[in-house]
Amino acid sequence: MIEIYISFCQKHTFICIAVFITFIPLIVSLFKKTYREASFSSLLIYLITKLVIDLTMFHFASIKQSTVVYYNISIPVYYALIGSMFYHKFETTRYKKWLIWSIGLFTLFSIWDMVYINPEFSNLHEQQLVFYSGTVLSLLMIFWILLYLYEIMLLLKIPNLLNFPFFWVCSGFLLYFSSLVCIAPVLHYAEKWNNPLDIGFVYYVPYIFEIVCAIFISVGLWNFSFESYAKQ
């Protein structure tokens, strides 16, 4: 089995790096005990969930089984977990209410998208990637990130953004979702078991930015100090 994993890593280097690099921010988070702060606790849960799903997809992909169903399910799960981070960070009450409503509505929308694209949902082998949810997820996350950055700029509570751990987290996610927003619809045609669309290097762009995102998150977590963070 190990030989199968190694062979898969050699053929899909960027994809595998994007999977295993999650260990870095996860270890840094545990080492720095960032889970003592609510928003970073949600981030830790997200990292653990992402790692479990990615490893599951890595295993099935390496033995040439479809992983689309796991990707589809992960979309509303990731949005709920990342959204909970911003729920703890927002200080404006109406922003928090909007975020809660968006999580519920997006979950329903994602379920509809999965069922609409895959009328025979029980046939896991022939599952297709959701068509709309990936793009909507990216647009929503870009919106919340920019709204949060706008809020902290108005409040003027952060003297130096580069020393603010959550700024690095936001920057990482902003880069990743910005790269995904235009490519997500194309992935619906590229990620097909039969007759997949060959889009060349573009296919690996989200994985590259996912790696960059993990590095940015790690930098932010490494700069975390519960005592100084509580003062902010």
Secondary structure, 3 states (H helix, E strand, C coil): CHHHHHHHHHHCHHHHHHHHCCHHHHHHHHHHCHHHCHHHHHHHHHHHHHHHHHHHHHHHHHCCCCCHHHHHHHHHHHHHHHHHHHHHHCCCHHHHHHHHHHHHHHHHHHHHHHHHHCCCCCCHHHCCCCCCHHHHHHHHHHHHHHHHHHHHHHHCCCCCHHHCHHHHHHHHHHHHHHHHHHHHHHHHHHCCCCCCCCCHHHHHHHHHHHHHHHHHHHHHHHCCCHHHHHHC
